[in-house]
Amino acid sequence: MDAEFVLQVGEKYDYTIDMSSKWAGDTIASVVWTFPTGLTGSAQTNTATTATTWIERTVSGSLVVSALLTSAAGRKEVVNWMFKG
């Protein structure tokens, strides 16, 4: 797991992945987010170095959000976040 967060039912916050140090000199070309039932993603945006999504929780329990990032040079990174609450 790349990170763990506490998000209570009914809460909604923005979360950002920063690839500037990991992919120095490369840029984010695309991001594919995967949300389980109980977590809803919205307002997904990305810049050359960051990927952001808003996440809202509708059910309790431990749930995982995944992001597949692909760089302009063809690098791929999977980021998994655990949400508890």
N, C-alpha and C positions, 0 to 999 in steps of 0.2 A: 504494500500500500504506500502510495507516495505522500499522502497526507490524510489526517483525520480531523473532522469538524463536528461540532455540536450544532444542530439546527432543529429547533422545535417545530411541531406541527403548527402551520399557519405562518411561519416566518419565511421571509424571502430576502436573499442577499446576493450580491454579485461576488464572483470568485474569478481569479485571474491566474493563468499560467504564464510565467515569464521565461522565455527561452533565450534571452539575450546573452547570458554567460555560457550556456550549454552549446548553443549554435552560433558562436561568435563568427561574424562575417557571412552568415547565412540568414535567410528570412523564412517566415511561415508562409507557405503557399496555400494550405488548406487545413481545416480542422473538422473532424466528424465527432460529434458528441453522442453518447449513448446514456439514456436516463432510464432507470427502472421504474416500475409502477410505484407511485408514492413520492417521487421527486419529479418536478416539472422544470424544464429548462426553457428560458426565453431570452430574447435580446442578445443573441450570440453575435459577437464581433471579434475581429482580430486586426492587429496591426502587423508590422514587419517582425516584431519580437514578442508580442503578447496575444493571448487568446482569453476572452472573457465571456462568461455566461451568467445570467441570473438564475438562481435555483430556489424553488419554492417547495416546501415539504407539505404533503397532504396526509401521510400516515406515519406512525411511529415505527421504530425498529432500526436496525443497521442496514443501510442501503449504500450501494456503490455506483458512482458516476464515472464513466470512462471517456477519455478524449484521445483520439488518434490524430496526431499532428504530423503533417508532411511538410518538409522544407522545399525550397526552390531547387536545391541541389539533389533532392531525392531522399534525404534522411527521414526516418520515421521514428516517432516516439509515442508510446502509449502511457498515459497518465491516468492513475486510478485514485479516486478520492473516496474515503469512507465517511458517510454521514450518519451520526448517531443522534438519537433524540426521541 
